[in-house]
Amino acid sequence: MSLDFDRPRATDLASPDLWLKTLFASQAARDGKIVRRSLRDIRRYCGLDTFTAEIERRGYRAFENSGQVIIFCNRAPIRPMTCSPDRG
C-alpha cells in the first residue's frame, strides 16, 4: 500500500492557513523541490489570492497548466527544456 504524505489530511483542511502550513511542511517543499496541487483544491481550501500571496511572500514561483499547479519551492532559475510555438 502506498502512502502519500504530501497530500493534506481531512483534518488539515479546516482553514486556509492550516492548509498552506501543511502544504509547505511536506518533505518535498522542505527540501526545496517541487509540489503539485490541483487548481480546484487550491481554490477550495485556500483561495487563489491567499495562495499567490504566500507564494510571493516565500519568493517561490508557481505555474498552472491544465488545472494543475506546479510550485517550485526554491528560488533557483527555471529554464525551459523545449521551445514550442504558441498555439494560442
Backbone as ProteinMPNN parsed JSONL, in Angstrom:
{"seq_chain_A": "MSLDFDRPRATDLASPDLWLKTLFASQAARDGKIVRRSLRDIRRYCGLDTFTAEIERRGYRAFENSGQVIIFCNRAPIRPMTCSPDRG", "coords_chain_A": {"N_chain_A": [[0.844, -1.185, 0.0], [0.609, 2.157, -0.878], [1.551, 5.214, 0.556], [0.746, 8.623, 0.581], [2.343, 11.15, 1.698], [2.525, 13.829, 1.157], [0.072, 14.879, 0.646], [-2.651, 16.812, 1.843], [-4.375, 16.062, 4.898], [-7.777, 15.299, 5.845], [-8.363, 16.574, 8.263], [-6.616, 18.663, 8.149], [-7.672, 20.559, 6.535], [-9.207, 22.524, 7.573], [-8.795, 25.3, 7.762], [-7.59, 28.014, 5.693], [-4.969, 28.869, 6.4], [-3.95, 26.68, 7.822], [-4.051, 24.734, 5.826], [-2.178, 25.748, 3.984], [0.094, 25.693, 5.62], [0.396, 22.942, 5.982], [0.866, 22.174, 3.325], [3.381, 23.425, 2.766], [4.912, 22.217, 4.656], [5.457, 19.76, 3.737], [7.684, 17.088, 2.795], [8.951, 17.392, 0.275], [8.636, 20.158, -0.21], [10.053, 21.213, 1.977], [12.57, 20.347, 1.293], [13.171, 21.945, -0.805], [12.198, 21.309, -3.321], [9.788, 20.471, -5.877], [6.227, 20.888, -5.691], [3.018, 19.641, -6.38], [-0.306, 20.613, -6.935], [-3.858, 20.494, -7.377], [-5.603, 23.017, -9.142], [-8.241, 23.359, -8.51], [-8.37, 22.343, -5.854], [-6.733, 24.221, -4.56], [-8.224, 26.557, -4.875], [-10.524, 25.767, -3.468], [-9.711, 25.075, -0.786], [-8.051, 27.092, 0.099], [-8.041, 29.471, -1.417], [-7.349, 31.491, -4.198], [-6.143, 34.051, -4.114], [-5.011, 34.169, -1.516], [-3.272, 32.009, -1.692], [-1.499, 32.795, -3.821], [-0.393, 35.067, -2.65], [1.051, 33.935, -0.539], [2.892, 32.373, -1.957], [4.343, 34.411, -3.243], [5.308, 35.77, -0.966], [7.112, 33.917, 0.03], [8.924, 33.91, -2.003], [8.796, 32.09, -4.036], [7.911, 30.368, -7.131], [5.05, 29.637, -9.127], [3.295, 27.672, -11.473], [0.57, 27.19, -13.685], [-1.093, 24.613, -15.421], [-3.421, 23.086, -17.363], [-5.23, 22.732, -15.225], [-3.61, 21.922, -13.137], [-1.254, 22.873, -10.656], [2.063, 23.688, -10.425], [4.452, 24.071, -8.021], [7.394, 25.646, -7.422], [9.52, 25.203, -4.96], [11.724, 26.84, -4.26], [14.262, 29.255, -5.05], [15.695, 29.037, -7.328], [16.88, 29.411, -10.74], [14.586, 28.977, -13.475], [14.591, 27.107, -16.305], [13.502, 26.701, -19.614], [13.032, 23.532, -21.173], [12.305, 22.873, -23.698], [11.293, 24.614, -26.641], [8.356, 25.404, -27.8], [6.094, 26.429, -30.342], [3.699, 29.049, -29.775], [0.42, 28.103, -29.295], [-1.82, 29.556, -29.099]], "CA_chain_A": [[0.0, 0.0, 0.0], [1.387, 3.384, -0.995], [1.058, 6.354, 1.326], [1.145, 9.905, 0.012], [2.474, 12.044, 2.836], [2.485, 15.218, 0.714], [-1.312, 15.305, 0.477], [-3.252, 17.233, 3.113], [-5.379, 15.188, 5.501], [-9.073, 15.968, 6.001], [-8.308, 17.452, 9.436], [-5.761, 19.812, 7.832], [-8.339, 21.428, 5.579], [-10.147, 23.344, 8.322], [-8.596, 26.723, 7.5], [-6.58, 28.267, 4.664], [-3.627, 28.918, 6.986], [-3.539, 25.314, 8.139], [-3.828, 24.041, 4.564], [-0.891, 26.214, 3.471], [1.148, 25.197, 6.511], [0.569, 21.531, 5.65], [1.48, 22.113, 2.0], [4.792, 23.797, 2.806], [5.604, 21.334, 5.598], [5.732, 18.486, 3.071], [9.119, 16.807, 2.634], [9.425, 17.989, -0.976], [8.732, 21.614, -0.029], [11.151, 21.485, 2.91], [13.831, 20.063, 0.604], [13.35, 22.897, -1.902], [11.851, 20.673, -4.596], [8.515, 20.949, -6.399], [4.99, 20.319, -5.162], [1.93, 19.803, -7.351], [-1.668, 20.56, -6.39], [-4.863, 20.864, -8.372], [-6.11, 24.381, -9.016], [-9.526, 23.227, -7.827], [-8.114, 22.231, -4.416], [-6.206, 25.499, -4.077], [-9.374, 27.472, -4.766], [-11.462, 25.261, -2.472], [-9.209, 25.023, 0.585], [-7.209, 28.223, 0.468], [-8.35, 30.676, -2.176], [-6.247, 31.819, -5.097], [-5.444, 35.249, -3.646], [-4.204, 33.793, -0.348], [-2.216, 31.129, -2.186], [-0.482, 33.548, -4.557], [0.29, 35.943, -1.687], [2.026, 33.115, 0.192], [3.958, 32.038, -2.909], [5.162, 35.615, -3.398], [5.979, 36.043, 0.309], [8.226, 32.981, 0.148], [9.839, 34.084, -3.129], [8.687, 30.922, -4.908], [7.139, 30.546, -8.351], [4.055, 28.6, -9.388], [2.788, 27.68, -12.832], [-0.645, 26.397, -13.865], [-1.297, 24.016, -16.722], [-4.48, 22.076, -17.435], [-5.841, 22.511, -13.927], [-2.608, 21.528, -12.145], [-0.328, 23.937, -10.301], [3.386, 23.233, -10.021], [5.067, 25.071, -7.148], [8.836, 25.49, -7.27], [9.765, 25.62, -3.578], [13.081, 27.376, -4.177], [14.429, 30.478, -5.857], [16.626, 28.729, -8.41], [16.373, 29.761, -12.066], [13.786, 28.0, -14.217], [14.975, 27.163, -17.715], [12.692, 25.815, -20.452], [13.743, 22.421, -21.798], [11.937, 22.911, -25.104], [10.602, 25.835, -27.071], [7.331, 25.071, -28.783], [5.369, 27.628, -30.774], [2.466, 29.357, -29.074], [-0.727, 27.553, -30.02], [-2.899, 30.448, -28.74]], "C_chain_A": [[0.883, 1.239, 0.0], [0.734, 4.501, -0.18], [1.588, 7.635, 0.712], [1.174, 10.932, 1.131], [2.43, 13.523, 2.45], [1.06, 15.743, 0.561], [-1.893, 15.727, 1.811], [-4.293, 16.232, 3.595], [-6.674, 15.983, 5.682], [-9.052, 16.928, 7.188], [-7.478, 18.7, 9.172], [-6.457, 20.841, 6.957], [-9.274, 22.421, 6.254], [-10.0, 24.833, 8.041], [-7.548, 26.898, 6.408], [-5.156, 28.276, 5.222], [-3.093, 27.529, 7.294], [-3.261, 24.519, 6.874], [-2.478, 24.445, 3.972], [0.265, 25.69, 4.317], [1.44, 23.731, 6.208], [1.26, 21.368, 4.304], [2.981, 22.361, 2.083], [5.589, 23.032, 3.855], [5.921, 19.985, 4.961], [7.236, 18.33, 2.87], [9.677, 17.474, 1.382], [9.596, 19.495, -0.832], [9.891, 21.962, 0.901], [12.51, 21.273, 2.263], [14.074, 20.991, -0.581], [13.047, 22.309, -3.269], [10.54, 21.255, -5.115], [7.359, 20.218, -5.745], [3.905, 20.603, -6.191], [0.597, 19.698, -6.614], [-2.64, 20.935, -7.503], [-5.338, 22.292, -8.084], [-7.441, 24.377, -8.275], [-9.342, 23.146, -6.314], [-7.596, 23.539, -3.835], [-7.345, 26.489, -3.888], [-10.306, 27.059, -3.634], [-10.952, 25.432, -1.036], [-8.49, 26.278, 1.047], [-7.673, 29.534, -0.162], [-7.134, 31.099, -2.974], [-5.462, 33.043, -4.63], [-4.523, 34.938, -2.462], [-3.02, 32.937, -0.779], [-1.112, 31.923, -2.885], [0.269, 34.516, -3.64], [1.356, 35.165, -0.92], [3.185, 32.703, -0.702], [4.897, 33.234, -3.062], [5.926, 35.939, -2.125], [7.218, 35.159, 0.474], [9.26, 33.144, -0.976], [9.846, 32.9, -4.081], [7.96, 31.311, -6.188], [6.18, 29.381, -8.502], [3.535, 28.79, -10.804], [1.581, 26.76, -12.909], [-0.703, 25.878, -15.286], [-2.37, 22.953, -16.582], [-5.036, 21.713, -16.058], [-4.895, 22.042, -12.832], [-1.651, 22.694, -11.911], [0.965, 23.297, -9.814], [4.034, 24.374, -9.239], [6.543, 24.729, -7.019], [9.206, 26.069, -5.905], [11.23, 26.003, -3.37], [13.139, 28.611, -5.067], [15.402, 30.28, -7.012], [16.021, 29.127, -9.757], [15.571, 28.618, -12.679], [14.116, 28.185, -15.69], [14.095, 26.218, -18.518], [13.555, 24.727, -21.085], [13.462, 22.383, -23.298], [11.286, 24.253, -25.398], [9.61, 25.436, -28.154], [6.57, 26.331, -29.142], [4.077, 27.817, -29.97], [1.29, 28.883, -29.908], [-1.983, 28.394, -29.802], [-3.99, 30.532, -29.681]], "O_chain_A": [[1.808, 1.344, 0.805], [-0.48, 4.698, -0.23], [2.765, 7.714, 0.36], [0.145, 11.516, 1.471], [2.311, 14.383, 3.323], [0.868, 16.943, 0.366], [-1.654, 15.064, 2.82], [-5.005, 15.628, 2.793], [-6.653, 17.214, 5.67], [-9.665, 17.993, 7.124], [-7.612, 19.693, 9.888], [-5.885, 21.892, 6.667], [-10.054, 23.092, 5.578], [-10.991, 25.562, 8.078], [-6.704, 26.023, 6.216], [-4.24, 27.749, 4.591], [-1.921, 27.238, 7.055], [-2.332, 23.712, 6.846], [-1.72, 23.592, 3.511], [1.298, 25.289, 3.781], [2.6, 23.322, 6.181], [2.141, 20.522, 4.154], [3.769, 21.592, 1.531], [6.808, 23.18, 3.937], [6.584, 19.151, 5.579], [7.968, 19.317, 2.785], [10.76, 18.059, 1.422], [10.597, 20.049, -1.286], [10.631, 22.909, 0.637], [13.487, 21.928, 2.626], [15.072, 20.843, -1.287], [13.59, 22.769, -4.274], [10.215, 22.406, -4.825], [7.494, 19.077, -5.304], [3.876, 21.673, -6.798], [0.398, 18.813, -5.782], [-2.269, 21.617, -8.458], [-5.456, 22.705, -6.931], [-7.73, 25.29, -7.501], [-10.069, 23.801, -5.566], [-7.982, 23.921, -2.73], [-7.422, 27.176, -2.869], [-10.823, 27.915, -2.917], [-11.696, 25.888, -0.168], [-8.335, 26.505, 2.247], [-7.69, 30.576, 0.493], [-6.012, 31.065, -2.469], [-4.237, 33.065, -4.742], [-3.382, 35.399, -2.422], [-1.903, 33.116, -0.292], [0.068, 31.749, -2.582], [1.458, 34.755, -3.846], [2.446, 35.683, -0.678], [4.334, 32.683, -0.26], [6.117, 33.075, -3.014], [7.086, 36.344, -2.196], [8.242, 35.602, 0.994], [10.349, 32.575, -0.903], [10.793, 32.722, -4.847], [7.46, 32.427, -6.32], [6.465, 28.269, -8.057], [3.358, 29.914, -11.274], [1.554, 25.695, -12.293], [-0.404, 26.6, -16.238], [-2.241, 22.03, -15.778], [-5.281, 20.543, -15.763], [-5.332, 21.789, -11.709], [-1.284, 23.408, -12.843], [0.957, 22.467, -8.904], [4.149, 25.496, -9.733], [6.898, 23.645, -6.557], [9.204, 27.286, -5.722], [11.881, 25.548, -2.43], [12.171, 28.953, -5.746], [15.877, 31.25, -7.603], [14.8, 29.177, -9.902], [15.846, 27.444, -12.43], [13.946, 29.267, -16.251], [13.95, 25.052, -18.15], [14.689, 24.988, -21.487], [14.291, 21.912, -24.076], [10.792, 24.932, -24.497], [9.994, 25.166, -29.292], [6.423, 27.219, -28.303], [3.451, 26.846, -29.544], [1.176, 29.221, -31.086], [-3.071, 28.025, -30.245], [-4.949, 31.269, -29.45]]}, "name": "protein", "num_of_chains": 1, "seq": "MSLDFDRPRATDLASPDLWLKTLFASQAARDGKIVRRSLRDIRRYCGLDTFTAEIERRGYRAFENSGQVIIFCNRAPIRPMTCSPDRG"}
